Amino acid sequence: MELKWTLLVVLFLPSCSGCAIGFKRVQRKCVDMNKCPGKESSGSGDREFESPAGLEEYYDFETTTDMFFTTLPDMDFRSSTGSESKCEDIDECKDPDVCGTNAVCINHPGSFICECHSGYSNYGNNQSKCTEMDCDQFKSQPDAEHTPEKLKHLMSLLKNSCESLNDTHGEHFTGEQLLENLCNSTNDLLSDGNIADGETLSQFLDTVEKGMHLIGPQLKEPVTRMETHNTFAEVAVRRGQAPPSGRVTLSTDSALFNTSWETVVGESYPGFAFVALVSYKDMNSSSDQFHTMSRERSDDRERNITYQLNSKVVTVIVSNPETKRLSEPVTIIFTHEQERAESEGVAYSCVFWDETEGAWSGRDCERVWSNDTHTMCSYSHLSSFALLMALYPVQDSFELVLITRVGLVLSLLCLFLCILTFRFCRSIQGTRNSIHLHLSVCLFIADLVFLCGISSTHNQVACAAVAGLLHFFFLSAFCWMLLEGVQLYRMVVLVFHTTLKHLYVYAAGYGVPLVIVIISAVSYPRGYGTDRHCWLSLDGYFIVSFFAPVCIIVILNCFFFIITVWKLANKFSSLNPDLSKLKQIRSFTMTAVAQVCVLGGTWVFGFFLFQENGTEVMLYLFTILNSLQGALIFLMHCLLSKPVLKPNL
């Protein structure tokens, strides 16, 4: 029945003249042509009718003396020669290369299909060649006990979908549904932080790559985009009897990929070609494992070079099965996570994830150009790619090192004299003197540790210990400084000579910093010590564990000083002020304010000291102010103190 309707359609299709086949145009009318001599035409006389207006533009005719061809969707016919012409089906299956050796070609009137052998599939494209299916590649390895459950679920889903392609009666997922499931699964894996080591990362990236090889040929649209919170994917697909040609460009929110369709296709063309670009948004902060290079650069540790991901990680997948050595390089333009240009201490490296090494590798990767926002990389193979930022240690100048060492030695000498004075001078013994003693001790130990161990990064354990000691003693110095403000407040606002209990003083001066350091160490042990300095890490805002308490202490001190000055002003204006004691308290207050300004101001510049982009001006300011702390305390509390200079008065 289908063949009869096709023949009827062909008979009444317009010819190149605009008339139906078997008719010719005479004075804008179609007249029957007598093609069968000796036989009457089907009508009485010559039939005439108007040709369908505009119909000829939808069809393409080729005419010869013996036969004509017409192009219809999925229908291939030709007319037989002879006086009684009729349409015959073209048997495409006579060509053994139509379906290849992995399928059976079945001819249909006007069309054909390729029925794949067991273990092969053309992914629902019935007129494409069949490729081998390896569904066991999605099976979890027996020894992979640490594989995340969500990754196992994704592999199981892909395995079932792979097997369903050979089962015509089973449940089938569309390519779009599979791509959505893949993106959602990768999103969940990255959100939950399940990828914490190199082996799991390799398995994850390998599953995504194999999954896209399964999904890509099943997508119907020429370009498909899918985005979740942590995953962005774009896939381009082309189908046809001839392989596509020209350039192809894919982009995500963080990368631009460019190659040719000839590279995507490769040497064999099964009737389709696809290329996919997948970007992972939160992978660059998931683990320190993602910031390591393979052992091909073993001298990096000796040179104290560190690496940091400065782009999203992307995976490129193509239908070409041979991607270890491409016929022409592909290019990717990465968007920098941190806008930073190359300089003396910064260099960009184009890398790929080496699954055998479990680290990033720069083999066969070339950096084409780079600026502060983007870097173009060229690769001769396909894998998962990223942009690493190499941080080279910038050597401090001789002048800065000299100022630091001389200043700290001077500060230590002054603080040592302060400790002796506060400990053995009987004329100044009291609560305030005890506070000054412990403040000097904390600063003395902190400066000594800073001088001897701030650059001891070669030993990780020792470096962490130095960072922990600096964290504790600098916080303790600020706490003792706060206690001095509280003591002045109590002397003015409450009753003169009111003292603080020793238990409360020691709990605030040493107990609070100790609790902060313990909580910080337990919550993030790797926060103590960096590759450049033995100080608090900048990762995960760990540095806040120092600067947040410091800011709170400075604010509270300012509050107590404002109240103290205000109360002092009121007492000076009273009818019978005790001028000698008020002047003494005023002197104490001015000294304490100056002390807060110097110690607090030092760490304003100290905040920038350990930043990667810290300026040389900040380094000099921090060094000078840090050196002045001991000298200032010795000057204000010893050299300018009358009870110390004239104890008998």
N, C-alpha and C positions, 0 to 999 in steps of 0.2 A: 504493500500500500504506500509506504514511504517513497519508493522509487517512482510509482505512478504520479504522485503529487509533484515530485521533483521534475519529472519530464514535462508535465503540464505547465509548471512555472517557467521552465526553460523555453518552451515553445512560444510563450507569449511575452517573453522579455523583449524589450526594444533592441533593435540593432543600432549600428553606429549612425544610421540615418535618422533615428528617432522613431522608426516603425517596428512593429513586431516582426520576428523572424519569419521569412517567407513573403514579406511585403516590401514594397519600395515606395518612395515618396514621389508623387507626381502632382505638381501644383498644390503643395502644402497638404495633400491628402495621401493616405497610404493605400496603394493598389496591390492586389494579389499578384504574386509572381508565379507563373506556371513552370514549376521545376520538374514536373513529371510528364514528359511528352506522351501523348497517347492516352492520358487519363484525365478525367474531368476534375476540376477543382471542387473543393468541398462546398462552395457556395454556388448560387445560380448567377453566372456571369462574374464580373470582377467586383469584389467587395471593396467598399471604401469605408474608412472610419478615421476619426481624429486621433492622433497619437497622444498618449498621456503626457500632459505638460510637465517638464522637469524631471521625469523619471529616469532619463538616460544618465544623469549625473551620479546616480548611486551605484552604477555597475560599470564594469570594465570589460570591453570586448576586444578580442583579437581575431581577425578573419584571414583565412588563406583560401586557396582555390579548392582544397579538398575537405577542410574541416574548420571548425571554429571552437574557441575555448571561452568559457565564462568563469568568473571567480565568484564563488559563493562561500559563505562561512562554513568551514568544516565539511564541505562537499566537493569532491573532485570527480568530475565527469569529463568525457570527451565524446564527440560524435563519430560514428563509424562512417567510413566512406561508402559510396555506392548510391544508387538511385533512390533507395528507401533508407533515409538517414534516421538513426536513433541514437540516444545517449547511452554510453557505456561507462561503468564505474572504473576508475583508475585504481589498480591494486598496488597501494604503496608498499605492501609487505613483500613485494618481489625484490625490493632493495634490502639486502641483509643488514645494512648499517642503520636502518631507520630506528630500530629498538635496541640494537646492539646484541651482544652475546648473552646478556643476563636476563633476557625477557623473551616472551613469545609474542610475535606480532599477529594481531587478529584484525582482519579487514572487515569493514562495514561499508554499506553503500554511502559513498561520499566521504568516508572517514576511516580511521583506524585507531586501535588502542594497543598499548604495550602492556602485556600482562607479565608482571615480574616473577622471576623464580623465587623459591623460598629463600629467605635471608637477604633479599634485595628489595628495593623500593624506589619509586620515582616521586614519592611524597605527594601523591594525589594528582600529579601532572601526567595524565594518562598517555600523552603523546611524547613524553620525554624518556630518555634512556634510564635504566635502573642502575642504582649504585648499591654497593654492599652495605648492609646494616649490621652494626655490632652493638647490640643492646646490652651485652654484658659489660660494656665500658662504664655503664651507670651503676653497676653493682658495687656495694661497699666491700672493701677488702676485709677479710676476717681479722687481721691484726690491727685494724684501725679503730681501736677502742675509744680513742680520744676524739673521734669525729663528732662534731656537734649534731644533736638530734635533728635540728632543722635542716642541716645539710644532707643528712641521711634521707629525710623526707623529700627534699628536692630531687635527689638522685633516684629515689623510688618512683616519683611522679614522671620523670623523664624516661625511665626504663619502661614503665607501663605504656607511655605514649609511643615509644619506639616500637614496642611489640604490637601495638594496636594497628600499626600501618600495614602489617601483614595479615590482619584479621578483618575481613570486610564486614563481618557481622558484629564486631565488638564496639565498645564506646570510643569515640574519637573526639579529641580536642582540636579546635582550630589553631592555626599558627598564632593568631592574636591572643587566644586564651592561654596558650603555653608561654608566650612572651610575658603576659601579665603575671602569670604564676612565677616565672623566673625572677622578674623584677621584685615582686613582693617577698619572695624567699630571700633574695640577696639583701633586701632592705631590712628584714627581720634579723638576719645574721649579723649585719654591721651594727644595727641599733643595739643589740644585746651584748656586743663586745665578745662574741664567741671566737673570733679569729685573733688569737693571742700569740701564735708562734708561726715560724716559717713553714712547717710541714702542713699545718691547717690552711694557711694562706695558699700554698701551692695546690692543695686539693680543691680549695674553693675556686681559684682561678681556672683550673683545669675543668671543673664541672661546668662553669659558665661558658667556656669555650666549646666544649662538646655539646652543651645544650643549645647553643646558637647554631651549630651545624645541623642539629635536628629541627630547629624552629624556623630558620631562615628560608628554606625552600617551600615551607607551607604557608608563608605570608602571601596574601592576595594583592595587597596594594603595592605600587611601585616604591613608595617610601612609607615606613611605619615608625612612629616615635612613641616612646613609653617613658613615663617619669614617675618615680616615687620619691620619698623623702631622701633616701640615700643612694638611689640608682637612677641613671639617665641612659636610655638606649635609643639608638637610631639605626634602622636597617633599610637598605636599598636592594630591591630585587628586580631582575630582568629575565624575561622568558622569550623564546622564539627559536626558529629553526637555525638562525645564524647567531653566533656569539656577539654580544654588544661590544661597542668600541667607544673610544673617547675618554674624557676625564670624569671622575666621580669624586664628590666632596661630601663628607658627613661632618656634622658638628654637634657638640653638646654644650652645656653651659660653661665648660672649662677647657675644651680642646677642639681643634679643627683638623680633620684628617683629609688628606688628598692623595689620590693614586689614579691609576688608569684601569679601565675595565679589562684590558688585556692581562694586567697583573692579577686581577681578581679571578679571571677565568682559568688562566694557566694553560697547560698543554691539552687537556681534555675538556670537552664541553658537553655536559649531559642534557642540554636543553634549557638550563637555567643557570643563573649566576647571582650571588648575593654577597654583600659586604655589610658588616655590622660594626658599630662603635659603641662600647659600653663604658660609662664613667661611674666611678664610685666616690661618693661625696665625703664620707667620714672615715675612709680607710687610712688617710694620712695621719690621723691622731689616735689610731686604735692601739698601737704597740710600738715600743722602741725597736722591735725587730724590723719595722718598715723603714728604719733610718740607717741601715747597715749596708756596707758594700761587701762584695765577695772577696775572697782572700787573694785575688789578683792584685790588690793594692794593700799588701800586708804592711807596708812601711807607713801607712797612714797613722797608726797608733804612735809610732815613734816620732812622727812629725807633728803629733797632736792635732790631726785634722779630724773634724767631725762633720757628719752629713745630716741634712735635714730635708725632708720632702717639702718642696715648694710648689706642688701642683697636685691636682687630682690624679689618681691612678686610673688609667684607661686600658681597655682590652680591645684589640682589633681582631676580627674574625672574617675570613673570606671563604668562598666555596672552593678555591684552589687548594687541593690537598698537599701540595708541595710548597711550604712557606719558610723552609729553613734557609733557602738562598733564592731570593726573588730576582726576576729578570731585570727589574729596575727598582731603585729605592722608593720607599713611601715617606711622606713627610707628615709631621704632626706639629701644630703650633699650640703650645701650652700657655694657659693664663696663670700668672704667678699668684700664689696664695698671699704672699707678702710682696708688695711692690718695692723691689730692691734691685738695683743694677749691680753688675759685676764691678769689683773694686780690688784693692790690694788683699783684703781678707775674705772675699767672696768670689766663688767661681761656680758656674752651673755645669752640671753633667747630665747628658741624656742617657737614660738607663732602661733596661728591661729586667723583669723578674726571672731570675735563673732558678728553676725548680730543683735542679740537681744540687745547687749550692745553698738554696734556701736564703738567698740574699739578692740584692740588686747588682747588676753587672753592666759594664759599659762596652762590652765587645760588640763590634760592628754597629756602633751607635755614633753618630756625628752631630755635633752642634753646628747649625748653619749660621744663625745670628741670634742675638739676645739684646734686650733693653730692660728697663726697670719694670715692665708690665708683662712682656711676652718673650718666649723663646721658641725658635723653630728647631726641630730635631729631624734628622734623616736616619732611616733604618733600612737595612738590607734583608730583614727577616720580620716575621710577625710574632707577637706575643702580647704580654701586658707591659705597658710602658709608664714611665713617670719622669719627673724632672727633680734631680737631687741638687741641693745647694750645699756646696763644700765650703766649710768655714775654716779658714786658716788662722792660726794664732798670730795676732799682730804684736810684735815685740815692742815693749815699752821703751821709750827713749832713755838714754843714760841720765839725762837731767831729772826725769820723773822718778826713776829708781833711786837716784841719789837723794832727792828731796824726801821721798818716802822713808828711806832708811834713817837719814839724819833726823827727820822730824819725829819718827816713832821712838828713836833712842832718846831724844830730848824729852818727849812726853813721858817715857818710862822713868827717866831720872827724876823729873818733877813729881810724878805720882808716888815714887818711892819715898821722896822727902816728905810728901804730904802724909803718907801712911805712918812714918816715924813720928811726925809732929802730932797727929791726931791720937796716936797711941800713947805717947809718953808725956805730952804737955798737960800737966795737971790743971792748969788754970782754965782750960776750955772744956773740961770733961762735962758731958751731959748728953741729952737725947739728940740734939742737933749735931754735936760733934761725932756721936756714934754713927749717925746717918752719913756724914761726910767720910768717915773712915771706910765704911762698907762701899760707898760710891767709888772711892779711890781704889780700893782693892779690885772691884769689878772691872773698872777701866784699865787698871794695870795688867790684869790677866788677859783681858780681851786684846789689848795692844800687843802684848807679848806673843800671844797665839797668832795674831794677825801678821806680825813681823816674821815669825818663823815658819808658818804653815799655810799662808793664803795661796801660795803657788804650788803646793805639794800634790799636784794632780796625778802623778805617776802611780801612786798607791791609792786605790779606790777606798779602802777601809780607813786608812789614815786621813784621807781627804774628807770623808764623811764625819769622822770624829772632830776634825778641825772646824768644820761647818757647824756641827752641833754645839761645840763649846762657844764659838762666836755668837751663835743664836742665843744661847743661855745668858752669857755674861753681858752682852749689849742690852738685852731686855732687862736684866737685873739692874743695870746702871740706870735705865730710865725709871724703873720702879722705885729705886732709892731716891731719885730726883723728885718723883711724885710725893714720896713720904716727907721730903723737906718742905714742899708746898703745903702739905696737910699740917705739918708741925707749926709753920708760920701762921696759918689760918687759926689754929687752936690758940696760939699765943695772943693773937690780937682780938679775935671774936669772942673766945670763951674767957678763960682766966689766965693771967700771966703765969709762966713756969709750969704750965700743964704739960705733962709728958705722956708719951705713948708707951703702952706695955710692950716689953721686949718680945713676947710671943707673937703679938700682932705685927710688930715691925718685921721680924724675920719671916713670918708667913707671907707678908706682902712683898718683901724684898727678894726672897729666894723661892718661896713656894709657888707664887703665881707664874714666874718665868719657867720653873721646872714643869709645871702642869702643861703649859703651852707647848714646850719642847717635846714632852712625852706624847701628847696628843698628835702633834705634827709628825713625829717619827713613826708612830703606829699607823696613822692614816696614809702616809706616803713616804715610805722609807727611802726611796730613791731620790727624794727631794734634797737630801743633804749631799752636796758636792756636785760640781759640773765638770765638763771637760776643760774649761778654761780657768776656773777659780774654785777654791774650796769654800763655797758659800752656798746659799740657798738657790735651788733650781728655779728657773723662770717658767718651767712647764706647769700647766694646770694651776696657775696663780698661787703656787706654793709660797712665793715671796710675801704674799699677803699675811702669812703667819707671823711675820716680823713687823711689817709696816702698819698693819691694822692696830696691834696693841700700842705701837709707838705713837700713832696719830691720836688714839684715845687718851693716852697719858698726857700728851702735850696739850690737848684740849682741856682736860681736867685741871692741869697745872695753870693754864691761863685763867680758868674760872676761879680757882683759889687765889691767884695773885690779884685779880680784879677786886674780889671781895676784900682781900687784905688791904690793898691800897685805899679802897673806899673807906674802910673802917679806920685806917690810920689817919686819913684826912679828917674824919669826924672827931677823933680823939684830940688831934692837934688844935682843933677849933673849940674844944670844950673849955670850961671856965678854969679848971685846975688840972691841966695836963701834966703827966709825969714825963717831962721832956727828955730826960736822959734815957729812960727805957724806950720811949717811942722812937728816938733817933737811932737807938741800937737796932730796934726791929725794922726800921726803915732801911738801915744799912744791910741787914740780913736779907730783906726782900729784894733790894736792888741787886745784890750779889746772886740771889737765886734766879732772878729774871735773866740776868746776863748768862748764867750757867745754862738755863733752858734754851736760850737763843743759840748759843754756840753748839751745844750737844744736839739739839733738834735740827739746826741749820746744817750741821755736818752731814746728817743722814738724808737731808733733802737732795744734796748732791751725791750722796752715797747710793741713792736709788738709781741714778743714771750710770754709776760706776760699773755695774755688772750687766748693763744692757749691751746687746750686740752692737748697737749703733751709738754707744756712749761716746761723747766727744772728748777731745784732749783737754778742753777747758774744764769740764766737769771733773776729770781725773786730778788736775792740779788743785782745784778748789777743795775737793774732798781731802786730799792729802794734807794740804796746809791747815785746814780747820781741824782735822783729826789730830794733827801734831800739836795744835794750840790747846787742846782740851786739858792735858796734864799741866801745861804751863799756866793756863788761866786759873785752874783750881789752886795751884800753889801760890799764884800771885794774890788772888782774892782772899783765900782762907788762911794764908800763912804770912806772906810778906806785908800785906796791908791790914792785918788783924792786930788791933791793939792788945787784946788779951794774950796773944802769942808773943808780940814784941816786948810788951811791958806787963808781965804776969803779976807783978806786985801792985799794980795800980788798980 
